[in-house]
Amino acid sequence: MAEWEAIGAPSSAGAHHAGQERAPAALRRAGLLDRLRDGGMSIVDGGDLPVTPFVADPAHPRERNLDGVVAAAIGLADRVADVVRDGRRPLVLGGDCTLTLGVMAGFGRIRDDTGLVYVDGDADVGTPEHTESGIFDSMGVAHLLGAGAPRLAGLNRPGALVEPARLCLVGCDPREVDASGHAFLEQRGVGYFAGPDLAGAPEKVAEEAIARVAGASGPVVVHLDVDVVDSGDLPLGNFPHYDSGVPLDAVLAALAVLVRHESCAGLVLTEVNPTHDADGTILERYVSGLVSALTGP
């Protein structure tokens, strides 16, 4: 398996509020990279991209902070393309969910057959035309599929950043995906496993999801939004899912299957907000779980 390279992406540009831009530094302080090396992972630290902070942007209520979101995604796409071109696997320490657009754009400069397993508490299928918040964090999947704001959906080239058949959503909170969201995904042939599916059979769901997007060939990126975990278990995300998320242990069991698959070519960690964790104990539990999932047998 190829060596990993960590890339810090300290951006909360697409988030509901500030805090996620602190995640890369917090994960390093918690010893994530050293502990991964101690567990046998070959990984180098590629440093951090510039900080792109949250901006409320009341002047653009349907496209909040679009300039910042696009700038952060393009900057990350440049770095990811370099890492992939050099034969390494990016481990992106985010940052908000819109960063995955940059990751897929970066892969797309090298390979046009990259798949994505999107482990997230939300389907993120909003668009600026149909939004109550204007927060791009809730629109990532729609823009990956070519819908929404052209500047963001078209980071790589005209059309989708990922082919619908090579995208699978895993862990979505059923209360957060309405009929129109299901229709959006079904019409495009996107794979979908709800949160209860993941909680009930994490290894099986992970195996089916990555088999679906990997196909006969092609790399696969794994996106992990910490808000897929029930907020009563691990309240690190900006967007809460109380009594409707997935237990941390189940998420980690699925992650272990995904990252050990031969097609796994990158991992994006998103939505950690260290400001939710005054003494570091919640982040420590998350980091310990990540290390176990990424380096265990």
Phi, psi and omega in degrees: 000145183291154175295150176266154170228122178281134176234117175280130179236080187280073182234133167240024186301323182262009189272174178285332176195175186287168176128321183291339176294346179271353187297314181303316179294320181294320178295323176293316179299328178284358175084021185305310186291317178297321181289327174295319177297317179299332179276000175105002179279134174273110186212136175248156180260113180272007178079189186249147167283169178299149177290132175237102189277161171299139173227130183297321174053058180295344179289342181230073189294344178257349180219066187291126174058038181301320180302314180293319179298314181294317181297317180295320181292318180293318178300319179290322178302318179300314182292317180298318179301318179297316181296314181294320179298328180276002175086017178251168180253124180285135167247103186268124177261097180267176014090160183276170189295335182295346178297334179295334172299317178295321179298313181292326176295321178296314176299322183296339177287341182253317183228137178259013182237028183281132178261169183216125169258117191253093182270110193202147177286348183230152179280339175056045183255016175291162174223161179303333180286336183228077184216147172258340186247330186074010182274122185289341174304332181267011184232011188300314183294318178303318181285328173302327183267007173095003179266166174093212184291119185303324181298329181269317180293333184257032182305321188262312184188168176301141182100196187278149173281343174214139176291137183306322181291345181251026177232133177223126177268136184226128170097009185296138175292118182302333181287346184257359181242105183274184184299322180292326177295316177299318181296319178304315182287316183295320180297333181262354178076031178278136176292150185208126171231121182285168180306314178299327176298314181294318181295325184281329184210070189299316181293318181296315179298316180298316179298316181292323182293312184286329175296323181296316185272336182288320180061211181283334183198176175103145179284160179229131174261142176249126176255127178235110173265123184297343180284000170292336179280138178305132185293339174287342180265318185210086185277066180257342185275160177288326185253113188281148173225084179271130178061019178216002176269190185251139177302145181304318182300322179291319178299317181293324177297319177293318180300320179301319178294316185295313186285341179269355177292144184298339181272350184294121185240001180180158181221133178242120177260120186231163167075003175293128177241100184297340180291348177276000190228087190298323185249004176084359185288326180290317178296323179298319179295320178296312181297316178301319178294320177299314181299317179297316181292323186275339185238355183292174182295000000 
